[in-house]
Amino acid sequence: MILRPLARLSALSLLALLVLPAGAALSPARADLFTVSDVHLDATADSVTAARDKAMAEGQVEAVRELWERLVAPDTRALIPPLSAAELSDYYVQSMRVSGEQTSPNRYIADLTVQFRADQVRQFLRSNNIPYAETQSRPILVLPLYGGGGSATLWAGDNPWLAAWQRYGSDHRLVPVVAPLGDLEDIASVDAGLAEAGDPDAFSQMARRYDAGDVLVSRASLSGDPAAGNATLRIANRRYPGGQGPAQSSEESVTQQQGESLKAMLARAAAGLTDSLQGNWLDQNQLRYDQQAQLEALVPVNSLDELVEVQRRLGQLAAVRDHYTLSVTRTAAEIGLVYYGDPMQLQRALSQVDLALEQIGVAAPGQPAWQIRLTRAALQIDSAPLGGDGSLETLPGSQLDSQPSGQLDGQPSSQPQSPPGSGAAPAATEGGAASTVRPLTDASGRPVQVPAQ
């Protein structure tokens, strides 16, 4: 059978295939979580048209399976109701594009990228009571050392462990893992000795370069003979939160499979370690919509622009159902949040957008015991922490949130009938049920115009 590159298939024009417009850009971070790329298609049927239809249907089902692996913890995936290709195409797929098309009279081969409708996917999971995670971690920078004893290498010599990580991609996952380029700037910043010692200055410099949060030193030692098929890879990992100590340590062992090359074995080890990082993050950051709480916090700011920036970042987080302003002065604001999960989950979610949630002493009765501030990474300054005199002017009672602090028991508002497969329960809208983000106001209660982002 001879396959040829696809030139023009006018007979296939009846297929309703949405193609992303040229130059279209997905917004980074969260939007990319709902895009699944590189789904390989290979189908045979009585005609190329039928083969393509079959491949597209199978590809959408495979894409949503990969999406569930990305968003839902392993022990919960079995609870997800199955979705047919027709349901996916009608309700959940926003666009598709193909590349590398090849055809024969009865075979179709291509690679598929599927962009799902984020709102519909969230609605489907919520209405079926499926906890999922949408908070994306800051990238983890991996520094792969190769070799045992005192002979470990990072840049110098042959380091197939580094090469394996450089080939591996995880940009669209909840925990992106990035490998260094190994260029002159990297070589000047850190070497194998500094990586082994966990040097905080070297790690901070590398983390800044790659916009990473944590640094993972992963040392792989090979025993046995890969050519004979009896190799074992022992991997010792030390993860430095924020590039600083103390490190979190773990170890694992990977045994060579029958017929597996060393290159494939290292690739499998890198994928397995990444999957472990994803699983831990999923367990800690699943959004449970039956767990809602309210929190009031002080936001010390130097300008209105900083307050607007805090609100913009809060709006990026799926864990924050609602946020609103209670009072504003020139030096500080008091805001309220309605969020899903517990304070630790909220703190982790905020940290991913460079917002720090800190518990503070109550300066006066009625003032919040929490503070939310832009971190220095967000402000890109080296000055002392922001602050104000804590004097807040309370807005009229009609502008305050009527919900008391503590646990919320409000339920999602009713919605139009859900698409097939979304369960019997009505789903919450994007951002949460009955969610109203109040406009930014000044101390007198007058609306403040927020510049378009």
N, C-alpha and C positions, 0 to 999 in steps of 0.2 A: 504494500500500500504506500503510495507516494503522497506526502503532505506538502502543501505549498503555502507560502505566505498569503494571507487574505488581501486581495486587492480591492474588489468591489463585489458585494453580495446584495444586489438590488432585490433578489427574491426574499431576502430576510427583512425587508423594511417593515413588514407587518409586525415584527416583534417590538413590543413597547419597551425599549431600552433607553433609560435616561442616562445622559452623558454629562458629566460635569463640564461646565463651560471652560474654554481655554483661559488659563490665567487665574481661575478661581482659587482662592486660598481659604483653607480651613483655619478657623481661629485656633491658636495653640492650646495645649493642655487639654481642658475638659472636652472640647468639641471633638478632638481627635480620638477620644475614647470610644466614640460611637462609629468610627470608621474602621473597617476590617479590610486589610490589603493582602494581595498575593495569595488569593484562593485559586488553586490550580484547577482548571477545568479540562476534562478529557472524556468525551462521550461519543458513543457510536449508535446510529439508528438507521432507518431505511433511507433517509436523505440528510443532506447537510443541514437543512432547515430544522428537521426533527431533532437532529443531534445537537444543534445549538440550543433549541428550546429545552431539551433534557439537561444539557450542561448548565444553563442558567438557573433552572429550578434546583438542581443539586447544589450549585454554588451558593445560592441564597441560604439554603438549609445549613450548609457547612459554615457559612459566614456567621449566622446567628449562634451556632454552637460555639464558635470561637469567641463571640461577644459574651456569651454566658461564662465562659472560662475566664474572661477578663474581669467581669463585674461581680460574679456570684461565687461564694465559697464552695469548695468541692462537695461538702456534706449536704448542701442545700440544692444543688443543681437538679437532683432527681425529682424535686418537687415542682419544677417548672413545666407547665403544660406544653405539649408539643405544638409547634406552629408549622402549617403547611407552606409550601412555596407560594401558593395563591394568596394566603393570608399575609405572608411577608410582603409580597409585591404590592398588595392593595393597601395595607395599613402601615407597615413598619419600615419599608425601604424608601429612602428619599431619593437616592440616585445610585447609579452603577456605571462603572466604566471598565472596559476590557483593554488588554494589551497583549502583544505577541500572538495574535490570532493566526491559526493555521487550519486548513480544511482539506478534506478529500471528499469524494462524492457522498460518503456516509459517516464522516468523522469530523469532530470539531474539538480543537485544542486552543486554550487561551488562559490568561491570568485575569482574575476578577478582583475589583475593588468595590466594596459596598459601603455606602454611607447610610446609616440608619437614622430614622427620625428620633431624636433624643427624647422629645416629650412623649411620644407614643410608647417608646421602650420603657421609660420610667413609669408611665401609667399602667402598662401591662404588668410590670413587676410589683408595683404597689397594690394593685387590685387583686393580685394573687397571693399577697402577703409573703413575698419573697424578699428577704433582706439582701441588700446589695451595697457595694461600695462605689462611690464616684469621686471621692477625694483622691486626687493624684499627688503622689509624693514628689518632693524635689528629687532630681536625678541623684543616683548613687554613683560615685566615681570608683571604678575598680582598678586597683593596681596589682596586676597579676605577676607574681614571682614564680619562677620555675627552677626546681632543683632542690636537693636536700642538703643538710649539713650547712657548711659555710660557703657553699657554691651557688647559692641562688642568684639568678640573673633577673633583671628587669628590662634594661635596654640592650646591654652588650650581649653579643653572641646570639645563638639561636634560642628564641623564647616562643615555642609554639602555643603556650598558654595565653600569652598576650595576643598572638595572631588569631586565636579562636575567639577571644572577646572582641577584637576589632572587626571580625566578620559578623558577629552576632548583633541583631537589632532588636530593641524593645521600646522604641519611641512611643508607641501607642498604648503601652500597658500602664497600669496604675503606678508601678514603680519602674521608671525608666532607668536602665543601667548603661552607663557610658564608659568606654575604654579610652585611655589617652592616645594621642596621635603618635607619641614617641619622637617628636621633632626636637630641634635644638633647645627650644624653650622648656619643654618637659624635662629633657636630660639635665638642663641647668638647674631645675627646680628640685628634683628628687632623684635619688639613686636607690639601689637595692638596700644599702645599709640604713638610709634614713627611713625607707618604707618598713624595714624590719623593726626599727626602733620606735616607730609611730611618731615621728617628729611632727609636732603640731604646726610649726611655722611652714614647713614644706607642704603639709597637707592643706593648710589654709590657702596657700598660694595656688596649689593645684585646684582646689575646690572653687576658688574664685574664677579661675580661668575657664572651667567647664560648667560654671553656674550650678554646682552640685551642692547637695546638703551634706550627706555622710560620705566618708571615704572607706572603702572596703579593701583591705589588703588580703589577697587570696593567694596562698602559696601552695602550688601543686608539685608533688614529688612522685616520680614514676619508678615503679619496681617491676621486675619481670621483663619479658621480651615481646614488644608489640608484633614483631615479625612472626613469632611463634604463636601468637594469639593468647598469651597468658599474662598480659600486663595488668597492673593495678595502679590506679591513680589515687593517691591520698591527698586530700585537700584540707588545709588548715586556714580558717577564715577569722579575721579580726576586723570588726566593724567599729569605726570611730564616729560617733554622733557629732555632726558639725565639724568633722575633721579633728576633734579633740578627744582626749581620753575621759574616763576609762573605756577601754575597748570591750565590745561584746564578742565573745569567742565561740566558735563552733567548728566541728570537724565532720568530714564525711569521706566515704571511700567509693570509688567507681571501678567496677571490674569490666575488663574488655569482653565484648560479646563476640560470638562466633562470626568470623569474616569481617570484623570491624577494623578499620584502619585507625592509627593513632590520631589522625586529624578528625575523624568522625567521633572517636571516643572523647576527645577534648571538647568538641562542639556539643556533644550530649551532656557532658559535665557542666559546661557553661549554662546550657538551657535548664538543667536541673536545679542549679543554684539560683538562677533567676526565678524559676517557678516557686522555689522555697521562699524567696523574698516576697513574691506576690502573695503567696498564701498567708504569710504572717501579717502582711498589711491588710488583706481582706478581713481576717479575723478581728483585727483591731478597729476597723473603720466601716463596718457594715452599718448602713442607715436603717434604723428600725422606726417605722412611722407610728408605731404605737407608743413610742417613748419620746415625748416632747416636753421641753422645759423652757422656762423663761429666765433670763438673766439681765440685770442692769449693770452697766459698766461706765466708768469714767474714761473719756478719751482726751488726753492732754495734747493740745495742738498749738502750733505757732501761727497758723493761718487757716483761712477758709479752704484753701486748696488742699491742705493736708486732711481736713475733715472729709472733703469730697473724695479724696483718694482712699480713705478708710472705707467709706460707704461703697465705693466702686469695687474694692476687693471683697467686701462682705457679700456683695451681689454675685460674685463668682462661685460661691460655695453652695453646693447642694445641701450641706448639713445645716445651713442657716435658712429657715423657712421664711422669716420675716425680720426686718430690722427697721428701727424708727428712732427719731430724735425726740428726746424729752426736754432738753434745755441746751442753750448755747451761750457762751460768753466769748470774749476775744482770746482766752487762753485755754479753754477746755469746753467739752460738751459731755452731756450725759445721754447715753443711748440705751435702748432696749433691744434685746434679741429674743427671738423664739427659735429654738434649734432642736434638732433630732439627736438622740443619744445622750451621753453623759458629758460632764465638763472636760474629762480627759480627751474624748473624741473631738470635742469642739476645739480644745487647745491644739491638738494635732492638725486639725483642718486649717485653723487660722495660721499656724506656723508655715504651712505650705504656700501661703500668699504673703509671707513676711509681715504678719501681724502677731504680736505677742499678747497672750492672755495671762494676766498675773493677778494673784490675790493680794489685796492691800488692806491695811488697817482702816477701819471706818473712822474718818476724821470727825464726823458729826452725825447725829441721828438723822436717818433718812437718806444718807448718801450711800452710794454703792460700795460694796466690798471688793469689786473687781475693776481691773483697768485693762483697756485694749489700746495698744500703741503700735505705730509703725516702727519696725525694727530699723537698725542702722543700715541693713542691707537694702531696705526699701527707700530710705531717705538718702543713702549714699553720702553720709556726713560722718565726721568724727567728733562732733561736739558732744556735750553732756546730754543725758537723756532729757527729752522734752518734759515739760511740766507747766503747771499753772498754780494759781493760788487756791484752786479747789472751790472757789466761790461760784456757785451755779445759780442762775436765775430761773426759777421754775416757771414753765408755761402754764396758761390757764388750764384748769382741770379737764375741760372738754377736749384738749389736745393730747392728754395723757392716755396711755394705754389702759383700758379698763380691766384687763386681765391681772389678777394678783400674781405675785412672784411665786415660783414653785412649779409643781407639776401641772400640766395642762390636760384637760380631758375633752377638748373640742374634737369633733370628728370631721372628716372630709366632707365638704359640701357636695350635694348631688350634681352629677354631670350627665350630659347626654349619653345615650346607650353606647357602651364600649364596643370596640370591634371584636369579631370572633376570636376566641382564645384568651381574652383578657379577664375572664372570670366573671362571676355574678356581681361582685361588689363594685360600686361606682368608684372611680379613681380620682385622686386628688389632681388638681391642676399643677402646672409647672410652678415650682417654688412653694407648694403646699396648699392646703385647703384654706379657702377664704383668706388668702394671704394678701394683705395690702401694705405696701411699703410707703410709709408716710413721707411727704416731701420734706426736704431740709428746710428748717426754719431758723430765724435768728432769735435772740433772747426775748423779743417782743411778740413773737408768734407769727411774724410776717414771712411768707415763703421766700426762699432764696433761690435764684436761678442757678441751676447746676450746669456747667458747660458740658456740651455733648462730648462723649468719649470717642 
